Amino acid sequence: MTSATITGVLLIALPIAFNVAFTGLARRFEYPGILRQPVGTILEKFSAGGSGLITLWWVFALIALAFVPIAAAAGAVVRGASTSELGAWLADISIALGVAAGLVQTLGLIRWPYLVPELARRYHGAADPAERRAAEVVFAAAHRLLGVGIGEGLGYLLTGLWTLTFGLAVVGSDAVPALLGFIAIPVGLAVAVGTVEFAGGHEPEGWEAIGTIVPIAYIAWSIWLLAVGVSLVLGLH
């Protein structure tokens, strides 16, 4: 198989794996709605999930990490098919943005299989209310920094910028149909807008309107990735 075909297969597999894992977390952990619950409720629910839930979170983090080489491969394929210097430059920029997006999302998710299990054990097994409170405070701080700030805030921004830049690079290449490049522009902007969900006056609870847009944007993003992957596999231009 050619590099374009392999990259296409990976672009098809990534959103499928992402949505399967996400659905599993929704069923086993009521994610992401559970994050609106009190910290104690989250930690108790996590404890009840057992090792299976921890493994599912670990797999979810690895899927985010897989975006690093996939974004790099996709950028390289589009760069090789570029019809202008601008298109090649945009493809190079997309590689940098894609690698950064995968890394920050992995950093945001990695707390779940490694930090949260320890906090849940301490919370669930503690007889001292002060120890339970300490576990709650550590979880809340990690969630705000690694989850809201890095994984979601920077993750949404970088993923949206990657989608936008990659789409523009596609328009200036013969890798896949230009229409997919144009579609990437509104999709990327919709994903990127998620970075302001907890900005300014909405910092405590999040901006409800943005919270509604982001899941829809990611569904559109998944479908778009599938379409790009299929086009690469079938050799459509």
Number of C-alpha atoms within 10 A of each C-alpha: 7 9 14 22 18 17 26 26 18 23 26 22 15 20 21 16 15 18 15 13 18 17 14 17 18 14 10 16 18 14 15 10 9 15 13 11 9 11 18 17 13 21 23 14 16 23 20 15 14 11 13 11 20 18 13 18 22 18 17 25 24 17 20 22 21 17 23 20 16 21 26 19 21 27 27 20 23 27 28 16 19 22 17 13 11 15 24 22 14 24 31 19 17 30 24 16 24 27 21 20 28 26 21 25 27 25 18 26 24 23 19 21 19 13 13 22 19 15 21 23 16 17 23 17 11 14 10 9 10 11 14 19 15 14 23 21 14 13 21 15 11 17 21 15 15 22 23 19 18 23 25 25 24 23 27 26 24 26 26 30 22 28 29 26 27 30 28 23 31 31 22 23 25 18 24 24 18 18 12 18 22 16 17 26 18 17 22 26 18 24 27 25 18 26 23 19 23 21 15 10 10 12 12 9 11 16 17 11 10 17 15 12 15 19 14 14 21 19 14 19 23 20 15 21 23 21 18 24 25 19 20 26 22 12 14 12 12
